[in-house]
Amino acid sequence: MKPTLSPRTILPLVSVMFLAAIFAGGDGRAQAPAPAQAPPPPTAATASPEPKLGSTVFTLSQLPVEKRPNGVRRAVLDAPTATVDRLHTHITTLNPGEKSGEPRLHVQEEVIIVTEGTVTAHFDGQKREAPAGSVIFFQSNAVTFLENAGAKPATYYVVYYHTPLTPKG
C-alpha cells in the first residue's frame, strides 16, 4: 500500500519539524536559552502587539479557497506565536504544468510537504522531483519555486516562520 499524507498525519510531522528547527542549532544540538532581558519600555510601536496564536484546530473544509490562475490556495495561519515572530502555513494545489510563481528569494526557511501529485522543487539553480509523501526544506535566502511535474493536480502544505535570526528584508 502506497503511503499517503493527510491533514491528520501531516500536522504531527510539521509540529515535530517546526520544533526541531526552532530548538536545534546549526550543528543539530539543542541551544541553551538566551539570558533573560528586561522588556523594552512600551512605545507607540510596541504598545499593542499583534495577538499571539494560541492552540486551535484548522479544518481543511472550512478554509477559504482562493482561486488563482495556476490552481488554488488556502490560507491556514499567519501570526506570531509565543516562540516565533511569525508562523505561516498555507495549502496550495497547482494545476498540471503550472509553477508556484517566478523564482524569488525567500529570507525565511520553509518546509513543504507534498500530499498529492509530484512537484519539482527548484532551488538555487538545482531541481529535484518530490512525489507525494516528500518533505522539501528550503534554507534561508534560497531562490526557489515549485512546479507541478505531473499530469494531475499537485497539493502541498507550506510552513515557514520568522525568528529573531531571520534576515530582515
C-alpha positions in Angstrom: 0.0 0.0 0.0 1.4 3.4 -1.0 1.8 5.8 1.9 -0.2 9.0 1.7 -0.3 12.0 3.9 -3.5 13.6 5.2 -4.0 16.6 7.4 -4.3 14.1 10.2 -0.8 12.7 9.6 0.8 16.0 8.4 0.2 18.1 11.5 2.2 16.0 13.9 5.0 15.8 11.3 5.0 19.6 10.8 4.9 20.1 14.6 8.0 17.9 15.1 9.9 19.6 12.2 8.9 23.0 13.4 10.0 22.4 17.0 13.3 20.8 15.8 14.0 23.8 13.6 13.4 26.2 16.5 15.3 24.4 19.2 18.2 23.0 17.1 21.3 25.0 16.4 23.2 24.8 13.1 25.0 21.6 14.4 21.8 19.9 15.4 22.3 20.2 19.2 19.8 22.0 21.4 20.8 25.5 22.3 20.7 27.0 25.7 18.0 29.5 26.3 19.1 33.2 25.9 19.6 35.1 29.1 16.5 36.8 30.3 16.4 40.5 29.4 14.1 43.2 30.7 11.4 44.0 28.2 11.8 47.4 26.4 9.6 50.2 27.7 6.3 50.5 25.8 6.4 52.8 22.7 3.8 53.6 20.0 5.3 50.7 18.0 5.1 48.2 20.9 2.0 49.4 22.7 -0.4 47.0 21.0 1.4 44.0 19.5 -0.5 41.5 17.3 -2.1 38.8 19.5 -0.1 35.5 19.8 -1.6 32.4 18.1 -3.0 30.0 20.7 -3.8 26.3 20.4 -6.5 25.7 17.9 -7.6 23.4 15.0 -7.8 24.4 11.3 -10.3 22.2 9.4 -9.5 21.9 5.7 -13.1 22.0 4.6 -13.6 25.3 6.5 -10.6 27.2 5.0 -11.4 29.8 2.4 -10.4 28.8 -1.2 -8.6 31.4 -3.2 -8.7 30.5 -6.9 -5.6 31.5 -8.8 -4.6 31.2 -12.5 -2.2 28.3 -11.5 -4.6 26.5 -9.1 -6.0 27.2 -5.7 -4.5 28.3 -2.3 -5.9 28.0 1.2 -4.6 30.3 3.8 -4.3 28.5 7.2 -2.5 30.8 9.6 -0.2 33.8 9.7 0.5 35.2 13.1 3.1 35.5 15.9 3.3 32.7 18.5 4.8 32.6 21.9 8.2 31.5 20.4 8.4 32.9 16.9 7.9 36.3 15.4 5.6 34.9 12.7 4.3 31.4 11.8 2.7 31.0 8.4 1.0 28.0 6.8 -0.9 27.7 3.6 -2.0 24.9 1.3 -1.5 25.1 -2.5 -2.9 22.9 -5.3 -1.1 23.5 -8.5 -2.7 22.6 -11.8 -0.6 20.3 -14.1 2.4 22.1 -15.7 1.9 25.2 -13.5 4.5 26.9 -11.3 4.1 28.4 -7.9 5.4 31.6 -9.3 8.6 33.1 -10.7 11.9 32.3 -8.9 12.3 34.5 -5.9 14.5 34.9 -2.8 12.9 33.8 0.4 14.6 35.2 3.6 12.9 32.7 5.8 13.3 28.9 6.0 10.5 26.9 4.5 9.2 23.3 5.0 6.9 22.0 2.2 5.1 18.7 2.5 3.8 17.2 -0.8 0.5 15.4 -0.2 -0.8 14.7 -3.7 0.9 14.5 -7.2 4.5 15.3 -7.9 6.3 18.7 -7.8 9.7 19.7 -9.0 11.5 21.8 -6.3 13.7 24.4 -7.9 16.3 26.0 -5.5 19.4 28.0 -6.3 19.8 26.5 -9.8 19.1 22.9 -8.7 15.9 20.9 -9.2 14.6 17.8 -7.5 11.5 15.7 -8.0 9.2 15.5 -4.9 6.4 12.9 -5.2 3.5 12.7 -2.7 4.9 12.0 0.8 8.1 14.0 0.2 9.2 16.8 2.5 11.1 19.7 1.0 13.3 22.1 3.0 14.4 25.5 1.6 17.1 27.2 3.5 17.1 30.9 4.3 18.0 33.1 1.4 17.4 30.4 -1.2 15.9 31.4 -4.6 13.0 29.0 -5.1 9.9 28.0 -6.9 7.8 24.8 -7.3 6.4 23.3 -10.5 3.8 20.6 -10.9 5.7 17.9 -12.8 2.7 15.6 -13.2 -0.4 15.1 -15.3 -2.8 15.7 -12.3 -3.1 18.4 -9.7 -0.3 18.5 -7.0 -1.1 19.7 -3.5 1.4 20.7 -0.9 1.5 22.3 2.6 3.9 25.2 3.2 5.1 26.1 6.7 7.5 28.9 7.3 8.4 31.0 10.3 10.3 34.2 11.2 12.5 34.3 14.3 14.9 37.0 15.5 17.6 35.3 13.5 15.6 35.5 10.2 17.3 38.0 7.9 15.3 41.2 7.6 14.3 42.4 4.1 
